[in-house]
Amino acid sequence: MLAPLLAIAPASVSWSPKVALVMVICNVIAIAIGKATIKQQNVGLQLPSAAMFGGFSHGAMLGTLSLGHIIGIGAIQGLAARGVL
């Protein structure tokens, strides 16, 4: 039953340093977006080294990196579809 659906699914891109670089860049962009838009970045549990993580709390860091991964997935799939990756 699932075999016909799997047959039409596009092949996913395999990991490479280019893919990792795209994901890192997307996460940095998401951190910058979070730094500019989150009003209370340090409310809640703090990360071990606040200076290293820009003063973000666990919640703010989890939120920004989740957004970064969502953006990264879209960027990687889009670049792979265009043949760049």
VOPAGU-2260 file (C-alpha; in pm, 1 decimal, decimal comma):
REM VOPAGU-2260
SITE   aa  ch    i         X         Y         Z
SITE  MET   A    0       0,0       0,0       0,0
SITE  LEU   A    1     283,0     241,7      79,5
SITE  ALA   A    2     514,4     120,4    -197,0
SITE  PRO   A    3     355,2     337,9    -470,5
SITE  LEU   A    4     380,4     644,8    -246,8
SITE  LEU   A    5     744,2     576,3    -166,5
SITE  ALA   A    6     820,4     528,6    -535,1
SITE  ILE   A    7     709,6     883,1    -618,0
SITE  ALA   A    8     882,0    1046,2    -319,2
SITE  PRO   A    9    1187,5    1250,1    -418,4
SITE  ALA   A   10    1527,2    1127,1    -308,3
SITE  SER   A   11    1665,5    1318,4     -14,7
SITE  VAL   A   12    2005,3    1479,3     -27,8
SITE  SER   A   13    2283,1    1298,3     156,9
SITE  TRP   A   14    2492,6    1473,6     420,1
SITE  SER   A   15    2796,3    1667,9     307,9
SITE  PRO   A   16    2994,2    1964,6     439,9
SITE  LYS   A   17    2790,0    2191,2     208,9
SITE  VAL   A   18    2468,1    2070,7     372,7
SITE  ALA   A   19    2616,0    2129,5     718,4
SITE  LEU   A   20    2726,4    2480,4     618,8
SITE  VAL   A   21    2376,1    2566,5     497,1
SITE  MET   A   22    2227,9    2442,8     827,8
SITE  VAL   A   23    2480,5    2640,6    1035,3
SITE  ILE   A   24    2411,9    2958,1     837,3
SITE  CYS   A   25    2035,6    2913,2     878,0
SITE  ASN   A   26    2074,9    2865,8    1254,1
SITE  VAL   A   27    2290,1    3179,6    1282,8
SITE  ILE   A   28    2023,8    3372,9    1091,1
SITE  ALA   A   29    1755,0    3237,1    1325,3
SITE  ILE   A   30    1959,3    3336,6    1632,1
SITE  ALA   A   31    1992,9    3688,7    1489,9
SITE  ILE   A   32    1615,3    3700,7    1430,3
SITE  GLY   A   33    1555,0    3579,3    1786,0
SITE  LYS   A   34    1801,3    3828,5    1931,5
SITE  ALA   A   35    1619,4    4111,9    1753,8
SITE  THR   A   36    1261,7    4003,9    1826,9
SITE  ILE   A   37    1246,9    3821,1    2163,6
SITE  LYS   A   38    1176,0    4081,8    2430,8
SITE  GLN   A   39    1264,4    3879,2    2741,1
SITE  GLN   A   40    1546,7    3656,1    2624,9
SITE  ASN   A   41    1675,8    3561,5    2967,5
SITE  VAL   A   42    1353,1    3461,7    3145,4
SITE  GLY   A   43    1352,1    3103,5    3274,3
SITE  LEU   A   44    1630,9    2850,7    3314,8
SITE  GLN   A   45    1968,5    2990,1    3215,3
SITE  LEU   A   46    2224,6    2815,2    2999,7
SITE  PRO   A   47    2558,2    2725,0    3163,5
SITE  SER   A   48    2756,3    3013,1    3013,5
SITE  ALA   A   49    2525,5    3306,4    2953,0
SITE  ALA   A   50    2792,0    3512,1    2775,3
SITE  MET   A   51    2866,4    3230,8    2530,2
SITE  PHE   A   52    2500,8    3193,5    2433,2
SITE  GLY   A   53    2417,9    3563,0    2408,5
SITE  GLY   A   54    2220,6    3574,2    2732,7
SITE  PHE   A   55    1947,9    3342,2    2601,8
SITE  SER   A   56    1754,8    3116,9    2836,1
SITE  HIS   A   57    1683,3    2752,2    2754,4
SITE  GLY   A   58    1347,2    2843,4    2603,6
SITE  ALA   A   59    1481,0    3121,8    2383,9
SITE  MET   A   60    1769,7    2909,2    2257,3
SITE  LEU   A   61    1542,1    2610,9    2190,1
SITE  GLY   A   62    1298,8    2833,0    2003,5
SITE  THR   A   63    1558,1    3005,0    1788,3
SITE  LEU   A   64    1741,3    2684,2    1699,9
SITE  SER   A   65    1412,6    2510,8    1618,8
SITE  LEU   A   66    1332,2    2795,3    1381,1
SITE  GLY   A   67    1682,3    2765,2    1237,0
SITE  HIS   A   68    1634,9    2396,2    1166,0
SITE  ILE   A   69    1299,1    2459,4     999,9
SITE  ILE   A   70    1454,3    2728,1     779,5
SITE  GLY   A   71    1752,8    2500,9     715,7
SITE  ILE   A   72    1538,1    2207,5     604,2
SITE  GLY   A   73    1361,8    2430,0     353,9
SITE  ALA   A   74    1687,3    2581,6     231,4
SITE  ILE   A   75    1857,0    2243,7     190,9
SITE  GLN   A   76    1561,9    2090,5       8,1
SITE  GLY   A   77    1527,8    2397,3    -213,9
SITE  LEU   A   78    1898,8    2408,7    -298,9
SITE  ALA   A   79    1902,0    2034,6    -363,7
SITE  ALA   A   80    1602,9    2064,1    -598,4
SITE  ARG   A   81    1783,5    2338,0    -793,5
SITE  GLY   A   82    2097,3    2124,3    -813,3
SITE  VAL   A   83    2316,6    2350,6    -601,9
SITE  LEU   A   84    2378,9    2086,8    -331,1
